Structures are given as C-alpha cells and as structure tokens.
C-alpha cells in the first residue's frame, strides 16, 4: 500500500440483520488493499438505497415464506457480517492492484456497483458491491477496475453518487419492457430515487412518462419531465390516469410501489401492454387475477440492477446532460442512523447521500 495512505479508516459496519442498532460507526477498520485487477478508491460520496434497508432488515423473504428473514440473495451465500454497505460510490482512485496501469491513479470515478460473475449481459447470477463485498459507507473501498468509470462532468461527487443504483435499475427496467420512442409510461413511486430516474430516462429515449406520487410532490416531479402527475391517494386511479392522458393508452407501467395499487396498474395497461417492476415499497405480496393477464396478453417483467451496456449508456446520458442529479440532502457517515430514519420517512424527492465526515459538504 502507498505510504501516503492510512492503515485504518472510518466506516459503518452492518453487524447482522435487524434494526438500525446493527449499524455501527467505527474508526478502526483496516483500509483495504486492491487485489489483481482492482483499484482502491478514496470515497467522496455514496448514495442511499432501499436495498440498504431491506438487507439490514433481512426483508426479502423466501419462496416458501415471504415473511422469513432473508437477504437479497435468497441463500445468503455472499453476505458476511460485518459488511460495509453502500452501492452508489464516487471518489478518486488512489492505488491500483496487479495488472492495472498506474496512470489510473488520480482518476475521478463513479462505481458500477454490480458484481457480474461472468461475461456478457446475463444477470441471473448477479450480486452487488455493498452486499457480496464491502461498499461505499467508508473512507476507502476496492472495486474491480472495469467497474470504475471516469465520467466527464462538472457535477460534484455527491451529485454523481445519486445515479448509479437508482438510474441503472431504472434503465434496466425500461430495457426489459422495451420502452420505445413515443410510448406512454406510467411510473409509480416517481419521487424516489429509481422512480425519478425512470422519468428522466424515459425522456432520454423519447418516451412520455406519467407519474404517480405522494401528496405534495406533484410539481417537483413534473419539473423533472413528467408529462402529467397523479396523486397516489386519488380515489379512482385508472380514471385519473385516463384523464391525464386524454384517453390515450398506457403502454408500459414501471412500478416501484405494488401493494394495493397493483390491480389498478394492471387495469390501466392497454392490451398487449408491459408491466415492469424493480421494487415494492407499498407491499411485496399482492393479489393477482391471472385472467386479466392472459385475456389482455400482458407481459410482466421482473428487473434488478442492470447490464454493463446499460451502465455505459447511463454514463453517456450523464456526460451529454440528458439526465440530472436530484440530490436532496447529504449526511456525514457518523450520522447513518439519522440518514436512514429520514430515508424511510420518504419525505424527500430524489436521493440522500452519505459522505465521510472529513469530506462532508452539507446539502439540504
């Protein structure tokens, strides 16, 4: 390790499944060393995501028992405690492992958080940084060199940390549903990280997003590109959507809420429409009348994370200015408990971002 780097660092350890008390802020965590094909990144910022909460709680369930304590990968094989969570990492390369050119030292990068476990675009065996290996809630982290992308942008590191997980997930959602130019997409949870990303990503490919949000968030989501915004608490959601579109059909539903909304969303879809989901913050277990699926010739797509191709496309959108960061607030790592309380309360639009205490720049 470079003599200019410290031996120990501050980091947040997830010590087991459970409540916020399972997150422990420490000052004696060894600084990792980059292995062959890896880089060491001095972290400037790391965005917060639903997976942080769900993995901490063990809230993913199993095929046999949806209420069972289980991690993101159902066999829990790659989650070891203590684990440093955090997926949306940005920072600077400060050291490289064997096989990586030293000229990469000094690059400002954002990290593709996916652990692909293979070549190509196949995602069935995918894992992610912050789960299968230590992530960005720390002062330093290692990552495969191919996952560290230099991005040509004037955005701050905290702004870069708003994109990775949310927008890659969103891009893969609309890839899975083959969203095309001119199609109408209804986006639920559109004020959150993934949902607000989907709104912008639809616009980037020429599709027309309509948004469903909680009360008080309508104008903010319209400002980022929604054609129209429907308040989630409206009594007749299908009717409200039809009014918003002027009676034009919805081609795709990009759903991050599920729960009681699910049946209305299936009703809203046109015949031969597509439903794509990457989350279920309103409740993961839903009632489904299969007759409505087969009689309308609907497609249902599950989606998680994204491909290398989708990540490269995302970097291009950032550099071209086609998508914008929605940074709501930053927190120092030592205030991880406060940040997660605010995250779960969902009284914000866009993303919350953690920063090492020594690098924290308040944004609120």
C-alpha positions in Angstrom: 0.0 0.0 0.0 1.2 3.5 -0.8 3.0 5.0 2.2 0.7 8.1 1.9 -2.4 6.1 2.7 -3.5 5.4 6.3 -3.7 1.9 7.8 -7.1 2.4 9.4 -10.3 4.2 8.3 -13.8 5.2 9.4 -16.6 3.0 8.2 -20.1 1.8 9.0 -20.3 -1.9 9.8 -23.6 -3.8 9.3 -23.2 -6.4 12.1 -26.3 -8.5 11.4 -30.0 -8.5 10.3 -32.1 -6.3 12.5 -32.8 -2.6 13.3 -30.6 0.5 13.0 -28.6 -0.7 16.0 -27.0 -3.2 13.7 -25.2 -0.3 12.0 -22.0 0.6 13.9 -19.8 3.6 13.0 -16.2 2.6 13.6 -12.8 4.4 13.4 -10.6 1.3 13.4 -11.5 -0.5 10.2 -8.4 -1.6 8.1 -8.0 0.2 4.8 -8.4 -2.5 2.1 -5.7 -3.3 -0.4 -6.5 -3.6 -4.1 -6.1 -7.2 -5.5 -5.2 -8.1 -9.0 -7.4 -6.3 -11.5 -8.7 -3.9 -8.8 -8.5 -0.3 -7.8 -8.6 1.4 -4.4 -10.9 4.4 -4.3 -10.8 7.2 -1.8 -14.6 7.7 -1.3 -16.1 11.1 -1.5 -19.8 10.2 -1.5 -22.2 7.2 -1.5 -25.9 7.3 -2.2 -28.5 5.5 -0.1 -31.0 2.9 -1.5 -33.9 0.7 -0.4 -31.6 -2.3 -0.6 -29.6 -0.9 2.3 -32.7 -1.0 4.5 -34.1 -4.3 3.2 -30.8 -6.2 3.5 -30.3 -4.8 7.1 -33.8 -6.0 8.0 -33.5 -9.3 6.1 -36.8 -8.3 4.5 -36.6 -10.2 1.2 -38.4 -13.3 2.3 -38.1 -16.7 0.6 -40.1 -18.6 -1.9 -41.6 -20.7 0.9 -42.2 -17.8 3.4 -42.4 -14.2 2.2 -42.0 -13.1 5.9 -38.8 -15.0 6.5 -35.6 -13.1 7.4 -33.5 -13.4 4.2 -31.1 -11.3 2.3 -31.2 -10.0 -1.3 -29.7 -13.3 -2.5 -32.0 -15.9 -1.0 -29.3 -18.3 0.0 -27.4 -15.5 1.9 -24.3 -17.1 0.5 -22.4 -13.8 -0.2 -23.5 -11.7 2.7 -21.0 -11.9 5.5 -21.0 -9.8 8.7 -19.6 -7.4 9.4 -20.3 -5.9 6.0 -19.8 -2.3 4.7 -22.9 -1.4 2.7 -23.3 1.3 0.2 -23.6 1.0 -3.6 -23.6 4.4 -5.3 -20.0 5.3 -4.8 -18.0 8.2 -6.3 -14.4 9.2 -5.5 -10.8 9.1 -6.6 -8.5 6.2 -7.5 -5.6 6.3 -5.1 -3.9 2.9 -5.7 -4.1 0.0 -8.2 -3.6 -3.7 -8.0 -1.6 -6.0 -10.2 -2.4 -5.7 -13.9 -3.9 -2.2 -13.7 -2.0 0.8 -15.1 -0.7 3.3 -12.5 -1.9 6.0 -14.8 -5.4 5.4 -13.5 -4.3 6.8 -10.1 -5.9 10.2 -9.7 -9.0 9.4 -11.9 -12.3 10.7 -10.5 -14.7 7.9 -10.9 -18.2 6.6 -10.2 -18.5 2.9 -9.5 -20.8 0.4 -11.3 -22.0 -1.5 -8.2 -22.8 -4.7 -10.0 -20.8 -7.9 -9.4 -21.5 -9.6 -12.7 -19.9 -13.1 -12.1 -19.5 -13.7 -15.8 -19.1 -12.1 -19.2 -21.9 -10.8 -21.4 -25.3 -9.5 -20.3 -26.6 -12.4 -18.3 -27.9 -11.3 -14.8 -29.2 -14.4 -13.2 -26.1 -14.8 -11.0 -25.5 -11.1 -10.3 -24.5 -9.7 -6.9 -23.6 -6.2 -5.9 -20.9 -4.2 -4.1 -22.2 -3.4 -0.6 -23.6 -7.0 -0.3 -21.3 -9.5 -1.9 -18.2 -7.4 -1.0 -17.7 -4.2 1.0 -19.1 -1.0 -0.4 -19.0 2.8 0.0 -20.1 3.6 3.5 -16.4 4.1 4.4 -13.4 6.3 3.6 -11.9 3.8 1.1 -13.1 0.8 -0.9 -11.7 -1.6 -3.5 -13.6 -2.4 -6.7 -12.9 -4.3 -10.0 -11.1 -1.8 -12.3 -13.7 -2.3 -15.0 -16.4 -1.1 -12.6 -14.6 2.3 -12.0 -15.8 4.7 -14.7 -14.2 8.1 -15.2 -17.0 10.5 -16.0 -16.5 13.8 -17.9 -18.8 16.1 -16.0 -18.9 19.2 -13.9 -21.1 17.6 -11.3 -19.9 17.2 -7.7 -19.0 13.8 -6.3 -22.2 13.9 -4.2 -24.3 14.6 -7.3 -22.6 11.7 -9.1 -23.5 9.4 -6.2 -27.2 9.9 -6.9 -27.2 8.0 -10.2 -25.7 4.5 -10.0 -28.1 2.1 -8.4 -31.3 4.0 -8.9 -30.7 5.0 -12.5 -29.1 1.7 -13.6 -32.1 -0.1 -12.1 -34.4 2.3 -13.9 -32.7 1.9 -17.2 -32.8 -1.9 -17.0 -36.5 -1.7 -16.1 -37.3 0.1 -19.3 -34.9 -2.0 -21.2 -36.7 -5.1 -20.0 -40.0 -3.6 -21.1 -38.6 -2.5 -24.5 -39.8 1.1 -24.0 -39.7 2.8 -27.3 -39.9 6.4 -28.5 -43.3 7.9 -28.3 -44.7 5.3 -25.9 -46.5 6.3 -22.7 -45.1 5.0 -19.4 -46.8 5.2 -16.1 -44.2 5.5 -13.3 -45.2 4.8 -9.7 -43.0 6.0 -6.8 -41.9 8.7 -9.1 -40.5 11.0 -6.4 -38.0 8.4 -5.2 -34.5 7.6 -6.4 -35.4 5.0 -9.0 -38.8 6.5 -10.0 -37.4 10.0 -10.6 -34.6 8.3 -12.6 -37.2 6.4 -14.7 -39.0 9.7 -15.5 -35.8 11.2 -16.8 -34.6 8.1 -18.6 -37.9 7.8 -20.4 -37.4 11.3 -21.7 -33.9 10.5 -22.7 -35.2 7.8 -25.1 -38.1 9.8 -26.3 -40.9 8.1 -24.3 -43.6 10.0 -22.5 -43.6 9.5 -18.7 -46.7 9.9 -16.5 -46.0 9.9 -12.8 -47.8 8.7 -9.6 -46.5 10.4 -6.4 -47.5 11.1 -2.8 -49.2 14.4 -1.9 -47.1 17.5 -2.1 -44.6 16.1 -4.6 -46.5 16.7 -7.8 -44.8 19.9 -9.1 -41.3 18.7 -8.3 -41.8 15.6 -10.4 -43.4 17.5 -13.2 -40.4 19.8 -13.2 -38.1 16.8 -14.0 -40.0 15.8 -17.0 -43.3 14.1 -16.2 -46.0 14.8 -18.8 -48.6 14.8 -16.0 -48.6 13.8 -12.3 -51.3 11.9 -10.5 -51.5 11.9 -6.7 -51.3 8.4 -5.3 -54.2 8.9 -2.9 -56.7 9.7 -5.7 -59.9 7.5 -5.3 -60.1 6.4 -8.9 -56.5 5.9 -10.2 -57.5 4.4 -13.6 -59.9 7.3 -14.2 -57.3 9.9 -13.1 -54.7 8.3 -15.5 -57.1 8.3 -18.4 -57.9 12.0 -17.7 -54.2 12.8 -17.6 -53.5 11.1 -20.9 -56.6 12.5 -22.6 -57.8 8.9 -23.0 -54.6 7.7 -24.7 -53.5 4.2 -23.7 -50.6 3.4 -21.3 -48.1 1.1 -23.0 -45.9 0.4 -20.0 -46.2 0.5 -16.2 -42.9 0.9 -14.4 -43.9 0.0 -10.8 -41.9 0.5 -7.7 -44.8 0.5 -5.2 -47.1 -2.6 -5.8 -49.2 -3.3 -2.7 -52.8 -2.0 -3.0 -52.0 -0.2 -6.3 -51.2 -3.4 -8.2 -54.6 -4.3 -9.5 -55.3 -0.8 -10.7 -52.0 -0.8 -12.5 -52.9 -4.0 -14.4 -56.3 -2.4 -15.2 -54.6 0.7 -16.6 -52.3 -1.2 -19.0 -53.6 -1.4 -22.6 -54.0 -4.8 -24.2 -50.5 -6.2 -25.0 -49.0 -3.7 -22.6 -46.0 -4.4 -20.4 -45.6 -4.3 -16.6 -42.0 -3.9 -15.2 -41.1 -3.9 -11.6 -37.9 -3.4 -9.5 -39.4 -2.7 -6.1 -42.5 -3.0 -3.9 -42.3 -0.3 -1.2 -46.1 -0.4 -0.8 -46.1 -4.1 -0.1 -44.5 -7.1 -1.9 -47.4 -9.5 -1.7 -50.2 -8.7 -4.0 -53.5 -10.2 -5.2 -53.4 -11.1 -8.9 -56.3 -12.2 -11.1 -54.4 -14.2 -13.8 -57.4 -13.8 -16.2 -56.6 -10.2 -16.6 -53.1 -11.1 -17.6 -53.9 -13.7 -20.3 -57.0 -12.0 -21.6 -55.2 -8.8 -22.2 -52.0 -10.5 -23.5 -49.9 -8.6 -20.9 -46.2 -9.1 -20.2 -44.7 -9.0 -16.7 -41.0 -8.3 -16.3 -39.0 -8.5 -13.1 -35.9 -6.4 -13.0 -32.9 -5.8 -10.7 -29.7 -3.9 -11.3 -28.6 -3.7 -14.9 -26.1 -4.7 -17.5 -22.7 -3.3 -18.4 -24.3 -1.9 -21.6 -26.9 -0.1 -19.6 -24.3 1.4 -17.3 -22.2 2.7 -20.2 -25.4 4.2 -21.6 -26.1 5.8 -18.3 -22.6 7.4 -18.2 -23.3 8.7 -21.7 -26.5 10.3 -20.6 -24.7 12.0 -17.7 -21.9 13.3 -19.9 -24.5 14.5 -22.5 -26.6 16.3 -19.9 -29.7 14.2 -20.7 -30.3 13.3 -17.0 -29.8 15.5 -14.0 -29.0 14.7 -10.3 -31.7 15.0 -7.7 -29.6 15.5 -4.6 -31.9 16.2 -1.7 -29.5 16.1 1.3 -26.1 14.9 2.4 -25.1 13.3 5.7 -21.7 12.5 7.3 -21.2 8.8 7.8 -21.3 9.2 11.6 -25.0 10.2 11.3 -26.0 7.0 9.4 -28.9 6.3 11.9 -30.4 9.8 11.2 -30.0 9.4 7.5 -31.8 6.0 7.5 -34.6 7.5 9.6 -35.1 10.2 7.0 -34.8 7.8 4.1 -37.5 5.5 5.5 -39.8 8.5 6.1 -39.8 9.3 2.4 -40.4 13.0 2.9 -37.9 14.0 0.1 -37.5 13.9 -3.6 -34.6 12.2 -5.3 -31.6 10.9 -3.3 -30.0 11.1 0.1 -26.2 10.8 0.1 -23.6 9.8 2.7 -20.1 11.3 2.9 -17.1 10.6 5.0 -17.2 13.1 7.9 -13.9 14.7 6.7 -15.4 15.3 3.2 -19.0 16.2 4.2 -20.4 19.2 2.4 -23.9 20.0 3.8 -26.7 20.0 1.2 -30.3 20.3 2.4 
